[in-house]
Amino acid sequence: MASPRNEGFLTQDQREKLRIAVQNAETLSLASPRSPTGGSTSALLQQYEQQRAAAAAAAARGGGGGGGGGGVRHVRRSHSGKTIKVKKDGAGGKGTWGKLIDTDTDACLDRNDPNYDSDEEPYELVEAPVSTPVEDYKKSVAPIIEEYFSTGDVKLAASDLKELGYDDFHRYFVKKLVSMAMDRHDKEKEMASVLLSSLYGDVISSTQIRLGFVMLLEAVDDLAVDILDAVDVLALFIARAVVDDILPPAFLSREKASLSESSKGMQVVQIAEKSYLSAPHHAELLERRWGGSTRTTVDAVKLRITDLLKEYIKNGDTAEACRCIRELAVPFFHHEVVKRALTLGMESPTAEALIVKLLKEASEELLISSSQMMKGFSRVVDSLDDLSLDIPSAKSQFQTLVSKAVSEGWLDSSFVHVGANGDVQDDEHEKLRRYKKEAVSMIHEYFLSDDVPEIIRSLKELGSPEYNPVFIKKLITIAMDRKNREKEMASILLSSLSMELFSTEDIVKGFIMLLESAEDTALDILDASDELGLFLARAVIDDVLAPLNLDEISGKLPPNCSGAETLNMARSLATARHAGERLLRCWGGGTGWVVEDTKDKIAKLLEEYESGGDVGEACNCIRELHMPFFNHEVVKKALVMAMEKKNDRILGLLQECFGEGIITINQMTKGFSRVRDGLDDLALDIPDAREKFLSYVEHAKKSGWLLPSFGVATSA
């Protein structure tokens, strides 16, 4: 028996509701002026009955009412009588009533409903800020630092930092690491220093380390708000970085120039320089300042050095000993290796040859720098009196070691060693120390005053000509770490000294000392090699050195000296086209004129004087050139002009200049020498040039213008 649902799809209750709805619709249609007449309602009922009958017949044929009524199920008519299709789910269309559950208000989702689905929630686009790579990097390094402070795993921190892949942003890591450590205990401060030393070179470049500390100096005013002792702590970090060789000492002097005098950054630099790096044994003190909890203590390093040296004396394996020294990872403390090695060599004469071999090998491999080697020898000198109590022949043995080291080239020849009689030349050492101190003071004063005659007078009063090469080394080393003005002034002073006071041999020795220590200088002055090459080439252009002197210097350099490359660069610069003009302008001309301009000025003032000018005015013009080291050009041009115009009046100007001290005897001699050397060429234009020159020389000697050594028996 068919269910009521299958019989026309409607139950009795549903039919009753339909009937009431039709009656209501008919009432509404009659009330509406646009609706059809009442016959339309009858037609609607008739149509409904037809549809119901057709559906029942289809259900009887197909055995299911659901499938049979599919063809007409979605066809309805609007109030106007038009047939329209409605939506699939029965919600109706225009002119229909829609679903039974349709409401006039928007549907509201209840999040407490068990059937709540978050995907049904309306969504809106929210604008998110786009982060830059720098911001991403800064956010990433903080967890790395926190984890390192927790674990102390340097390798993990290095690996994590490499994975970030932003090598040019590591300055922010340096700043973040130090600033975080500054506000923590000594353990974290020590760990931060250790991490920076470990990452230096392999992970973080020297440039990024330097820029990181520059940023810290700029930010120390802000750091001091939260960290009361920020100035002192940052000064310690910088001093420690210098001791660990990850910052050059020149960093401090360079930052002084860029920092305000009243800034806390300037206070940091001054404290680091004067309080920490100037103290005796500052390296050891700084190593232990924060307890050295994560590093080997100084005593432990000394013990390891002693053990490796004793082991080396037993097996004689130089390569293994060098490897052990390298593994100590304390390049600033290699002087202790030298000291202990020399002491062992003196205690056991049989071990002396092995010790010499080890130190020579370490020097040639650049494992132990020349400055550390010198410092190690100096420390032995300081303790020789005590050593002599246990080793009676300590002084003579040390003298032998020094001589051998200097002759083999692994100890700087400037080292003041034990005298032939076995006594340490303490007086000479002290004299050299005082000389260096005076020399530095004079050089600084010269850079302030630009007074060449005054510094020449001071050097004469100092009365230590044997230390002239030391002065040259100090002058150029200090100038290399200064601005172009001081570099130009140093070249000018060197030219003046070469004429007035220093011999060519002194200057050659000075440059040899500079080239031998070039590698150590480069630790403090990054571009030291290039600057030294310019100084050498400039010396050739200024006639301070002859080109052959460069070959002489090359022959006296120790084997494998890094200064050889600098010397080759100087040769190239000095022999290049227009080398004179270029090298004289390489530092902006400083306080001197470009040579060509100066020559033109000299020629004009001599012509003006020769045509009837005033001798006093001519002397004043020569002074205003401000190039006393170039006055030999005045002498040369004056002599040539006198020959060409057959007018000896100009010799009166030379007499006046010599009498007033404007042109020195050295400059006068050099001027005459230049004319003598060019007599062959002059004779082409001036047939009697030789006779004229001989008469001028005779006059000059009678007047005392020339050095007694000056001679005219030349090819001229």
Buried (B, 14 or more C-beta within 10 A) or exposed (E): EEEEEBBBBBEEEEEEEEEEEBEEBBEEBEEEEEBBEEEBBEEBBEEEEEBBEBBBEBBEEEEEBEEBBEEEBBEBBEBEEEEBEBEEEEEBEEEBEEEEEEEEEEEEEEEEEEEEEEEEEEEEEEEEEEEEEEEEBBEBBEEBBEBBBEEBEBEEBBEBBEEBEBEEBBBBBBBBBBBBBBEEEEBBBBBBBBBBBBBBEEBBBBEBBBBBBBBBBBBBEEBBEEBEEBBBBBBBBBBBBBBBBBBBBBBBBBBBEEBEEEBBBBBBBBBBBEBBBEEEEBBBBBBBBBBBBBBBBBEEBBEBBBEBBEEBBEEEEBEEBBEBBEEBEBBBBBBBBBBBBBBBBBBEEEBBEBBBBBBBBBBBBEBBBBBBBBBBBBBBBEEBEEBBEEBEBBBBBBBBBBBBBBEBBBBBBBBBBBEEEBEBBBEEBEBBEEBBEBBBEBBEEBBEEBEBEEBBEBBEEBEBEEBBBBBBBBBBBBBBBBBEBBBBBBBBBBBBBBBBBBEEEBBBBBBBBBBBBBBBBBBBBBEBBBBBBBBBBBBBBBBBBEEEBBEBBBEBBBEEBBBBEBBEBBBEBBEEEEBBBEBBEBBEBBEBBEBEBBBEBBBEBBBBBBEEBEBEEBBEBBBEBBBBBBBBBBBBBBBBBBBEEEEEEBBEBBBBBBEEEBBBBBBBBBBBBBBBEBBEEBBEEBEEBBEBBBBBBEBBBEBEBBBEEBEBEEEB
